[in-house]
Amino acid sequence: MEKEIKQFWQDIIYKNGKIDEKQVMKELADFYFVMQEVPKVYCAITGGSLSKINYPSEVILGEFEERFWDKEIIIDDIKEMMESAKTLKDLKEELEGYLV
């Protein structure tokens, strides 16, 4: 992996066999932007539980999927609860348990 990373950056920041300082500064500016913005998105997606930029994508996406369920499934579940609840209090308790 280290070799792959080194090759990736060599192709970007070297010009005529020397480090291109201007290009390095552009890359650092982009990385700075990512460091500032990505945590905001991660926090929003995960309800504030994850914010570091170095989480693997599957961790963030897993949190997202857990927080934002499929609406069709939710509607079907709620319809089923409404049919099975004997009282409004029972329905309220089922809904609270479902959504928490």
Distance bins in CASP14 RR format, pairs under 12 A and 6 or more apart:
PFRMAT RR
TARGET T0000
AUTHOR 0000-0000-0000
RMODE 2
METHOD distances of the structure
MODEL  1
1 7 0 0 0 0 0 1 0 0 0 0 0
1 8 0 0 0 0 0 1 0 0 0 0 0
2 8 0 0 0 0 0 1 0 0 0 0 0
2 9 0 0 0 0 0 1 0 0 0 0 0
3 9 0 0 0 0 0 1 0 0 0 0 0
3 10 0 0 0 0 0 1 0 0 0 0 0
4 10 0 0 0 0 0 1 0 0 0 0 0
4 11 0 0 0 0 0 1 0 0 0 0 0
5 11 0 0 0 0 0 1 0 0 0 0 0
5 12 0 0 0 0 0 1 0 0 0 0 0
6 12 0 0 0 0 0 1 0 0 0 0 0
6 13 0 0 0 0 0 1 0 0 0 0 0
6 14 0 0 0 0 0 1 0 0 0 0 0
7 13 0 0 0 0 0 1 0 0 0 0 0
7 14 0 0 0 0 0 1 0 0 0 0 0
8 14 0 0 0 0 0 1 0 0 0 0 0
8 27 0 0 0 0 0 1 0 0 0 0 0
9 19 0 0 0 0 1 0 0 0 0 0 0
9 20 0 0 0 0 0 1 0 0 0 0 0
9 23 0 0 0 0 0 1 0 0 0 0 0
9 24 0 0 0 0 1 0 0 0 0 0 0
9 27 1 0 0 1 0 0 0 0 0 0 0
9 28 0 0 0 0 0 1 0 0 0 0 0
9 31 0 0 0 0 0 1 0 0 0 0 0
10 17 0 0 0 0 1 0 0 0 0 0 0
10 18 0 0 0 0 0 1 0 0 0 0 0
10 19 0 0 0 0 1 0 0 0 0 0 0
10 20 0 0 0 0 0 1 0 0 0 0 0
10 23 0 0 0 0 0 1 0 0 0 0 0
10 24 0 0 0 0 0 1 0 0 0 0 0
11 17 0 0 0 0 0 1 0 0 0 0 0
11 20 0 0 0 0 0 1 0 0 0 0 0
11 23 0 0 0 0 0 1 0 0 0 0 0
11 27 0 0 0 0 0 1 0 0 0 0 0
12 19 0 0 0 0 0 1 0 0 0 0 0
12 20 0 0 0 0 1 0 0 0 0 0 0
12 22 0 0 0 0 0 1 0 0 0 0 0
12 23 1 0 0 1 0 0 0 0 0 0 0
12 24 0 0 0 0 1 0 0 0 0 0 0
12 26 0 0 0 0 1 0 0 0 0 0 0
12 27 1 0 0 1 0 0 0 0 0 0 0
12 28 0 0 0 0 0 1 0 0 0 0 0
12 30 0 0 0 0 0 1 0 0 0 0 0
12 31 0 0 0 0 0 1 0 0 0 0 0
13 19 1 0 1 0 0 0 0 0 0 0 0
13 20 1 0 1 0 0 0 0 0 0 0 0
13 21 0 0 0 0 1 0 0 0 0 0 0
13 22 0 0 0 0 1 0 0 0 0 0 0
13 23 1 0 1 0 0 0 0 0 0 0 0
13 24 1 0 1 0 0 0 0 0 0 0 0
13 25 0 0 0 0 1 0 0 0 0 0 0
13 26 0 0 0 0 1 0 0 0 0 0 0
13 27 1 0 0 1 0 0 0 0 0 0 0
13 28 0 0 0 0 1 0 0 0 0 0 0
14 20 1 0 0 1 0 0 0 0 0 0 0
14 21 0 0 0 0 0 1 0 0 0 0 0
14 23 0 0 0 0 1 0 0 0 0 0 0
14 24 0 0 0 0 1 0 0 0 0 0 0
14 27 0 0 0 0 0 1 0 0 0 0 0
15 21 0 0 0 0 1 0 0 0 0 0 0
15 22 0 0 0 0 1 0 0 0 0 0 0
15 23 1 0 0 1 0 0 0 0 0 0 0
15 24 0 0 0 0 0 1 0 0 0 0 0
16 23 0 0 0 0 0 1 0 0 0 0 0
18 24 0 0 0 0 0 1 0 0 0 0 0
19 25 0 0 0 0 0 1 0 0 0 0 0
19 27 0 0 0 0 0 1 0 0 0 0 0
20 26 0 0 0 0 1 0 0 0 0 0 0
20 27 0 0 0 0 1 0 0 0 0 0 0
21 27 0 0 0 0 0 1 0 0 0 0 0
21 28 0 0 0 0 0 1 0 0 0 0 0
22 28 0 0 0 0 0 1 0 0 0 0 0
22 29 0 0 0 0 0 1 0 0 0 0 0
23 29 0 0 0 0 0 1 0 0 0 0 0
23 30 0 0 0 0 0 1 0 0 0 0 0
24 30 0 0 0 0 0 1 0 0 0 0 0
24 31 0 0 0 0 0 1 0 0 0 0 0
25 31 0 0 0 0 0 1 0 0 0 0 0
25 32 0 0 0 0 0 1 0 0 0 0 0
26 32 0 0 0 0 0 1 0 0 0 0 0
26 33 0 0 0 0 0 1 0 0 0 0 0
27 33 0 0 0 0 0 1 0 0 0 0 0
27 34 0 0 0 0 0 1 0 0 0 0 0
28 34 0 0 0 0 0 1 0 0 0 0 0
28 35 0 0 0 0 0 1 0 0 0 0 0
29 35 0 0 0 0 0 1 0 0 0 0 0
29 36 0 0 0 0 0 1 0 0 0 0 0
30 36 0 0 0 0 0 1 0 0 0 0 0
30 37 0 0 0 0 0 1 0 0 0 0 0
30 38 0 0 0 0 0 1 0 0 0 0 0
31 37 0 0 0 0 0 1 0 0 0 0 0
31 38 0 0 0 0 0 1 0 0 0 0 0
31 53 0 0 0 0 1 0 0 0 0 0 0
32 38 0 0 0 0 0 1 0 0 0 0 0
32 53 0 0 0 0 0 1 0 0 0 0 0
33 39 0 0 0 0 0 1 0 0 0 0 0
33 40 0 0 0 0 0 1 0 0 0 0 0
33 53 0 0 0 0 0 1 0 0 0 0 0
34 40 0 0 0 0 0 1 0 0 0 0 0
34 41 0 0 0 0 0 1 0 0 0 0 0
34 42 0 0 0 0 0 1 0 0 0 0 0
34 53 1 0 0 1 0 0 0 0 0 0 0
34 54 0 0 0 0 0 1 0 0 0 0 0
35 42 0 0 0 0 0 1 0 0 0 0 0
35 51 0 0 0 0 0 1 0 0 0 0 0
35 52 0 0 0 0 1 0 0 0 0 0 0
35 53 1 0 1 0 0 0 0 0 0 0 0
35 54 0 0 0 0 0 1 0 0 0 0 0
36 51 0 0 0 0 0 1 0 0 0 0 0
36 53 0 0 0 0 1 0 0 0 0 0 0
37 43 0 0 0 0 0 1 0 0 0 0 0
37 44 0 0 0 0 0 1 0 0 0 0 0
37 51 0 0 0 0 0 1 0 0 0 0 0
37 53 0 0 0 0 1 0 0 0 0 0 0
38 44 0 0 0 0 0 1 0 0 0 0 0
38 45 0 0 0 0 0 1 0 0 0 0 0
38 46 0 0 0 0 0 1 0 0 0 0 0
38 50 0 0 0 0 0 1 0 0 0 0 0
38 51 0 0 0 0 1 0 0 0 0 0 0
38 52 0 0 0 0 1 0 0 0 0 0 0
38 53 1 0 1 0 0 0 0 0 0 0 0
38 54 0 0 0 0 1 0 0 0 0 0 0
38 55 0 0 0 0 1 0 0 0 0 0 0
38 57 0 0 0 0 0 1 0 0 0 0 0
38 60 0 0 0 0 1 0 0 0 0 0 0
39 45 0 0 0 0 0 1 0 0 0 0 0
39 46 0 0 0 0 0 1 0 0 0 0 0
39 48 0 0 0 0 1 0 0 0 0 0 0
39 50 0 0 0 0 1 0 0 0 0 0 0
39 51 1 0 1 0 0 0 0 0 0 0 0
39 52 1 0 0 1 0 0 0 0 0 0 0
39 53 1 0 0 1 0 0 0 0 0 0 0
39 54 0 0 0 0 0 1 0 0 0 0 0
39 55 0 0 0 0 1 0 0 0 0 0 0
39 60 0 0 0 0 0 1 0 0 0 0 0
40 46 0 0 0 0 0 1 0 0 0 0 0
40 47 0 0 0 0 0 1 0 0 0 0 0
40 48 0 0 0 0 0 1 0 0 0 0 0
40 50 0 0 0 0 0 1 0 0 0 0 0
40 51 1 0 0 1 0 0 0 0 0 0 0
40 53 0 0 0 0 0 1 0 0 0 0 0
41 47 0 0 0 0 0 1 0 0 0 0 0
41 48 0 0 0 0 0 1 0 0 0 0 0
41 50 0 0 0 0 0 1 0 0 0 0 0
41 51 0 0 0 0 1 0 0 0 0 0 0
41 53 0 0 0 0 1 0 0 0 0 0 0
41 55 0 0 0 0 0 1 0 0 0 0 0
41 57 0 0 0 0 0 1 0 0 0 0 0
41 60 0 0 0 0 1 0 0 0 0 0 0
41 61 0 0 0 0 0 1 0 0 0 0 0
41 63 0 0 0 0 0 1 0 0 0 0 0
41 64 0 0 0 0 0 1 0 0 0 0 0
42 48 1 0 0 1 0 0 0 0 0 0 0
42 49 0 0 0 0 1 0 0 0 0 0 0
42 50 1 0 1 0 0 0 0 0 0 0 0
42 51 1 0 1 0 0 0 0 0 0 0 0
42 52 1 0 0 1 0 0 0 0 0 0 0
42 53 1 0 0 1 0 0 0 0 0 0 0
42 54 0 0 0 0 0 1 0 0 0 0 0
42 55 1 0 0 1 0 0 0 0 0 0 0
42 56 0 0 0 0 0 1 0 0 0 0 0
42 57 0 0 0 0 0 1 0 0 0 0 0
42 59 0 0 0 0 1 0 0 0 0 0 0
42 60 1 0 1 0 0 0 0 0 0 0 0
42 61 0 0 0 0 0 1 0 0 0 0 0
42 62 0 0 0 0 0 1 0 0 0 0 0
42 63 0 0 0 0 1 0 0 0 0 0 0
42 64 0 0 0 0 1 0 0 0 0 0 0
43 49 0 0 0 0 1 0 0 0 0 0 0
43 50 1 0 0 1 0 0 0 0 0 0 0
43 51 1 0 1 0 0 0 0 0 0 0 0
43 52 0 0 0 0 0 1 0 0 0 0 0
43 53 0 0 0 0 0 1 0 0 0 0 0
43 55 0 0 0 0 0 1 0 0 0 0 0
43 60 0 0 0 0 0 1 0 0 0 0 0
43 63 0 0 0 0 0 1 0 0 0 0 0
43 64 0 0 0 0 0 1 0 0 0 0 0
43 67 0 0 0 0 0 1 0 0 0 0 0
44 50 0 0 0 0 0 1 0 0 0 0 0
44 51 0 0 0 0 1 0 0 0 0 0 0
44 60 0 0 0 0 0 1 0 0 0 0 0
44 63 0 0 0 0 0 1 0 0 0 0 0
44 64 0 0 0 0 1 0 0 0 0 0 0
44 67 0 0 0 0 0 1 0 0 0 0 0
44 68 0 0 0 0 0 1 0 0 0 0 0
45 51 0 0 0 0 1 0 0 0 0 0 0
45 55 0 0 0 0 0 1 0 0 0 0 0
45 57 0 0 0 0 0 1 0 0 0 0 0
45 59 0 0 0 0 0 1 0 0 0 0 0
45 60 1 0 0 1 0 0 0 0 0 0 0
45 61 0 0 0 0 1 0 0 0 0 0 0
45 62 0 0 0 0 1 0 0 0 0 0 0
45 63 1 0 0 1 0 0 0 0 0 0 0
45 64 1 0 1 0 0 0 0 0 0 0 0
45 65 0 0 0 0 1 0 0 0 0 0 0
45 66 0 0 0 0 0 1 0 0 0 0 0
45 67 1 0 0 1 0 0 0 0 0 0 0
45 68 0 0 0 0 1 0 0 0 0 0 0
46 52 0 0 0 0 0 1 0 0 0 0 0
46 55 0 0 0 0 1 0 0 0 0 0 0
46 59 0 0 0 0 1 0 0 0 0 0 0
46 60 1 0 0 1 0 0 0 0 0 0 0
46 61 0 0 0 0 0 1 0 0 0 0 0
46 62 0 0 0 0 1 0 0 0 0 0 0
46 63 1 0 1 0 0 0 0 0 0 0 0
46 64 1 0 0 1 0 0 0 0 0 0 0
46 65 0 0 0 0 0 1 0 0 0 0 0
46 66 0 0 0 0 1 0 0 0 0 0 0
46 67 1 0 0 1 0 0 0 0 0 0 0
46 68 0 0 0 0 0 1 0 0 0 0 0
47 60 0 0 0 0 0 1 0 0 0 0 0
47 63 1 0 0 1 0 0 0 0 0 0 0
47 64 0 0 0 0 1 0 0 0 0 0 0
47 66 0 0 0 0 0 1 0 0 0 0 0
47 67 1 0 0 1 0 0 0 0 0 0 0
47 68 0 0 0 0 0 1 0 0 0 0 0
48 60 0 0 0 0 0 1 0 0 0 0 0
48 63 0 0 0 0 1 0 0 0 0 0 0
48 67 0 0 0 0 0 1 0 0 0 0 0
49 55 0 0 0 0 0 1 0 0 0 0 0
49 59 0 0 0 0 0 1 0 0 0 0 0
49 60 0 0 0 0 0 1 0 0 0 0 0
49 62 0 0 0 0 0 1 0 0 0 0 0
49 63 1 0 0 1 0 0 0 0 0 0 0
49 64 0 0 0 0 0 1 0 0 0 0 0
49 66 0 0 0 0 0 1 0 0 0 0 0
49 67 0 0 0 0 1 0 0 0 0 0 0
50 56 0 0 0 0 0 1 0 0 0 0 0
50 57 0 0 0 0 0 1 0 0 0 0 0
50 59 1 0 0 1 0 0 0 0 0 0 0
50 60 1 0 0 1 0 0 0 0 0 0 0
50 61 0 0 0 0 0 1 0 0 0 0 0
50 62 0 0 0 0 0 1 0 0 0 0 0
50 63 1 0 0 1 0 0 0 0 0 0 0
50 64 0 0 0 0 0 1 0 0 0 0 0
50 66 0 0 0 0 0 1 0 0 0 0 0
50 67 0 0 0 0 0 1 0 0 0 0 0
51 59 0 0 0 0 0 1 0 0 0 0 0
51 60 0 0 0 0 0 1 0 0 0 0 0
51 63 0 0 0 0 0 1 0 0 0 0 0
52 59 0 0 0 0 0 1 0 0 0 0 0
52 60 0 0 0 0 0 1 0 0 0 0 0
53 59 0 0 0 0 0 1 0 0 0 0 0
53 60 0 0 0 0 0 1 0 0 0 0 0
54 60 0 0 0 0 0 1 0 0 0 0 0
55 61 0 0 0 0 1 0 0 0 0 0 0
55 62 0 0 0 0 0 1 0 0 0 0 0
55 63 0 0 0 0 1 0 0 0 0 0 0
55 64 0 0 0 0 0 1 0 0 0 0 0
56 62 0 0 0 0 0 1 0 0 0 0 0
56 63 0 0 0 0 0 1 0 0 0 0 0
57 63 0 0 0 0 0 1 0 0 0 0 0
57 64 0 0 0 0 0 1 0 0 0 0 0
58 64 0 0 0 0 0 1 0 0 0 0 0
58 65 0 0 0 0 0 1 0 0 0 0 0
59 65 0 0 0 0 0 1 0 0 0 0 0
59 66 0 0 0 0 0 1 0 0 0 0 0
60 66 0 0 0 0 0 1 0 0 0 0 0
60 67 0 0 0 0 0 1 0 0 0 0 0
61 67 0 0 0 0 0 1 0 0 0 0 0
61 68 0 0 0 0 0 1 0 0 0 0 0
62 68 0 0 0 0 0 1 0 0 0 0 0
62 69 0 0 0 0 0 1 0 0 0 0 0
65 73 0 0 0 0 0 1 0 0 0 0 0
67 99 0 0 0 0 0 1 0 0 0 0 0
68 74 0 0 0 0 0 1 0 0 0 0 0
69 75 0 0 0 0 0 1 0 0 0 0 0
69 76 0 0 0 0 0 1 0 0 0 0 0
69 77 0 0 0 0 1 0 0 0 0 0 0
69 78 0 0 0 0 0 1 0 0 0 0 0
69 98 0 0 0 0 0 1 0 0 0 0 0
69 99 0 0 0 0 1 0 0 0 0 0 0
70 76 0 0 0 0 1 0 0 0 0 0 0
70 77 0 0 0 0 0 1 0 0 0 0 0
71 77 0 0 0 0 0 1 0 0 0 0 0
71 78 0 0 0 0 0 1 0 0 0 0 0
72 78 0 0 0 0 0 1 0 0 0 0 0
72 79 0 0 0 0 0 1 0 0 0 0 0
73 79 0 0 0 0 0 1 0 0 0 0 0
73 80 0 0 0 0 0 1 0 0 0 0 0
73 98 0 0 0 0 0 1 0 0 0 0 0
74 80 0 0 0 0 0 1 0 0 0 0 0
74 81 0 0 0 0 0 1 0 0 0 0 0
74 95 0 0 0 0 0 1 0 0 0 0 0
74 98 0 0 0 0 1 0 0 0 0 0 0
74 99 0 0 0 0 1 0 0 0 0 0 0
75 81 0 0 0 0 0 1 0 0 0 0 0
75 82 0 0 0 0 0 1 0 0 0 0 0
76 82 0 0 0 0 0 1 0 0 0 0 0
76 83 0 0 0 0 0 1 0 0 0 0 0
76 98 0 0 0 0 0 1 0 0 0 0 0
77 83 0 0 0 0 0 1 0 0 0 0 0
77 84 0 0 0 0 0 1 0 0 0 0 0
77 94 0 0 0 0 1 0 0 0 0 0 0
77 95 0 0 0 0 1 0 0 0 0 0 0
77 97 0 0 0 0 0 1 0 0 0 0 0
77 98 1 0 0 1 0 0 0 0 0 0 0
77 99 0 0 0 0 0 1 0 0 0 0 0
78 84 0 0 0 0 0 1 0 0 0 0 0
78 85 0 0 0 0 0 1 0 0 0 0 0
78 91 0 0 0 0 1 0 0 0 0 0 0
78 94 0 0 0 0 1 0 0 0 0 0 0
78 95 1 0 0 1 0 0 0 0 0 0 0
78 97 0 0 0 0 0 1 0 0 0 0 0
78 98 1 0 0 1 0 0 0 0 0 0 0
78 99 0 0 0 0 1 0 0 0 0 0 0
79 85 0 0 0 0 0 1 0 0 0 0 0
79 91 0 0 0 0 0 1 0 0 0 0 0
79 94 0 0 0 0 0 1 0 0 0 0 0
79 95 0 0 0 0 0 1 0 0 0 0 0
80 91 0 0 0 0 0 1 0 0 0 0 0
80 94 0 0 0 0 1 0 0 0 0 0 0
80 95 0 0 0 0 0 1 0 0 0 0 0
80 98 0 0 0 0 0 1 0 0 0 0 0
81 88 0 0 0 0 0 1 0 0 0 0 0
81 90 0 0 0 0 1 0 0 0 0 0 0
81 91 1 0 0 1 0 0 0 0 0 0 0
81 92 0 0 0 0 1 0 0 0 0 0 0
81 93 0 0 0 0 1 0 0 0 0 0 0
81 94 1 0 1 0 0 0 0 0 0 0 0
81 95 1 0 0 1 0 0 0 0 0 0 0
81 96 0 0 0 0 0 1 0 0 0 0 0
81 97 0 0 0 0 1 0 0 0 0 0 0
81 98 1 0 0 1 0 0 0 0 0 0 0
81 99 0 0 0 0 0 1 0 0 0 0 0
82 88 0 0 0 0 0 1 0 0 0 0 0
82 90 0 0 0 0 0 1 0 0 0 0 0
82 91 1 0 0 1 0 0 0 0 0 0 0
82 92 0 0 0 0 0 1 0 0 0 0 0
82 94 0 0 0 0 1 0 0 0 0 0 0
82 95 0 0 0 0 1 0 0 0 0 0 0
82 98 0 0 0 0 0 1 0 0 0 0 0
83 90 0 0 0 0 0 1 0 0 0 0 0
83 91 0 0 0 0 1 0 0 0 0 0 0
83 94 0 0 0 0 0 1 0 0 0 0 0
84 90 0 0 0 0 1 0 0 0 0 0 0
84 91 0 0 0 0 1 0 0 0 0 0 0
84 94 1 0 0 1 0 0 0 0 0 0 0
84 95 0 0 0 0 0 1 0 0 0 0 0
85 91 1 1 0 0 0 0 0 0 0 0 0
85 92 0 0 0 0 1 0 0 0 0 0 0
85 93 0 0 0 0 1 0 0 0 0 0 0
85 94 1 0 0 1 0 0 0 0 0 0 0
85 95 0 0 0 0 1 0 0 0 0 0 0
85 98 0 0 0 0 0 1 0 0 0 0 0
86 92 0 0 0 0 0 1 0 0 0 0 0
86 93 0 0 0 0 0 1 0 0 0 0 0
86 94 0 0 0 0 0 1 0 0 0 0 0
87 93 0 0 0 0 1 0 0 0 0 0 0
87 94 0 0 0 0 0 1 0 0 0 0 0
88 94 0 0 0 0 0 1 0 0 0 0 0
88 95 0 0 0 0 0 1 0 0 0 0 0
89 95 0 0 0 0 0 1 0 0 0 0 0
89 96 0 0 0 0 0 1 0 0 0 0 0
90 96 0 0 0 0 0 1 0 0 0 0 0
90 97 0 0 0 0 0 1 0 0 0 0 0
91 97 0 0 0 0 0 1 0 0 0 0 0
91 98 0 0 0 0 0 1 0 0 0 0 0
92 98 0 0 0 0 0 1 0 0 0 0 0
92 99 0 0 0 0 0 1 0 0 0 0 0
93 99 0 0 0 0 0 1 0 0 0 0 0
93 100 0 0 0 0 0 1 0 0 0 0 0
94 100 0 0 0 0 0 1 0 0 0 0 0
END
